[in-house]
């Protein structure tokens, strides 16, 4: 199914690998850009993680569900998960302090980590031109993780505008802003 939806090689993704790709319409035109990752755990190889753009997520998920039909199930986790991005030269040290072993991930790799009884999926996939991680966090841990991050003097909260400035400087397009 994914090979009909995106232009990247998703079938060839190895365990724990992440790929930037484009979501396509039926005619091969671009609908959006997104990240697709194959789960790291051997018993989860049938699962793909998708990170879509927040402003276009409903249309993206509708396109995915329509294309999947009865062949696959699209399960949305965006309603009960938060995605926190930790970007910059200290990102690996900060995230590794919370999720030991995260710094061992190479660029465009992901893995699930246990944190205080919850499961956090960390991907080393900063889309800013800087080293960085995106953390998919379950509800019981969101506030706690946010507070722990802000207590670290190396961490400062910024908005998407600042991330977009870095992304633009690095020449990384975002669909709907720099690419259509």
N, C-alpha and C positions, 0 to 999 in steps of 0.2 A: 504494500500500500504506500509506504513512504516514498518509494522511488517514483511514484506517479505524482507526489505532492511537492517534492523539493528537488533542487538541482544537485544537492550534495550526495555523496555515497554514504547512505545510512546503513544499508545492509552490511557494509564492510567495517562498521565501527567495532572496535575491540572493546572488551569489558573495561568500563571506567573511562572511555574516551568520549570527548565532546566535539561537536562540529558546528561551526557557523554555516548557515545555509539560507536559502531563500524559499519561502512558501509560494507555490505557483498556482495560478488559476488553470482551468481546463485547457486553455489555449497556450499555456506555457509562459504567460505574462506574470510579472511579480505582484504578489498580494502583500507580502510582508517579509521581513527578515527575522530569523529566530535562531536559537541554539537548540541542538538536539544531542542528547547524550545517552549512551547505553549504560545501564546500571553496572556497578562494579562487582557485586556479589554473584557468585556462580549460580545461585538459585533464582536470580532475578534477571537473567539475560534476555528474557522475553519482554522486559519493560524498557521503555524509552522515556527519558525526562525531556520535557520541552520547556524552554523559556521564551515566551512570546512578549511582544511589547504591550505594556499595560493599556495604552489607549486604543489598541486594535484587537485586544484579546478575544472579545466576543465573536467578532467576525472570523478570526483565525480558528477558534475552536469549532465554530459552525462549519467552516470549510473542512477541517480535519474529520469531524464526525460524519459529515455528508460523504466524504470520500471513503471513510472506513466502512460505512454500511454495516453489514453483519460480520465482516471479516475480523474486525478488531473493536476494542472498546476504548473510547477516549475518556479518561477519568481526570477531571479537573481538581487540582489541589489548591488553586488560587484563592478559594474562599476560606480555607482554613490553614493557610501557611503564609508566612511573610518571607520576602526575599530581601535580605540585607547585603549590601555590597561593601566590602572593605578593600579600598584601593590605595596604592601608593607604595613608596619604597620600604615602608615598615610593615606592609600588609602580611607578608609571610610570617614574620615574628609574632605579630599580634594574633593572627588566627591560629598559629601553631601553639601558642600559649593556652588557648581555649580548647582546641581540638588537636591534641598531640598526634603528630604524623601528617597533618595537613600540609606542612611545608615540603614534604616529600613528593607531593603531587607536581607533575610537570604542567606546563601551560596546556590547556584544553583537556585536562583530566578531571574526573569527579569521583567522589567516594562518600559513603555515608559514615558518620561518626556518632558514637553515643555521647550524649552530654546530659548529665543529671537525669538519667532515666528516659530521655527523649532521643530521637534520631534526627540529626542535622545532616543534610546533604550539602557538601562543600564542593564547589567547582572552581578551579583556578582558571578563570575565564574573564578577567576584567576587560571590559570593552571601552577602555579609556586610553590605551597606549602605555599605561603603567601596569606593574604587576598587581594582581588583585584576585579576590575571591568573591563569589556570590554564595551566600548561605541561605538555604531553604530551611526555614525554622518552623516547628509546630507551635501552636498557640500557647501551651503552658510555658514555653521557654522564651517567647518573644521579648517580653518586658525584661526578664532577667538578663538575657543576652545583650539587649540594648544598654541596660544600666552598666553591665560589666565592660562593654566596649567603651562607653563614654567615660568610665572611671580611669581608663588607660590614657596617660598624657600624650601618647602618640596618635590618638584618635580624635578627630574633629568631625562633627556632623556637617554635611553639605547637602545641597539640593541637586536635583537633576540638571539644573542650569549649569552648575559648575562641572558636573560630569560631562555634559554635552560640550563644554568648551574644550576639555581635554580630548574628548573623542574626535572633535573636529580638527584639533591640532595634530592628532595622530593620523588623520585621513581615514577614519573609520565611519562610513556612512550609516545613517539610521533611516529606515524606510519611513516615508511620510514627512521627513524633514529635509534630508539631503539626497534622497533617492526616491523616485516614483516611477 
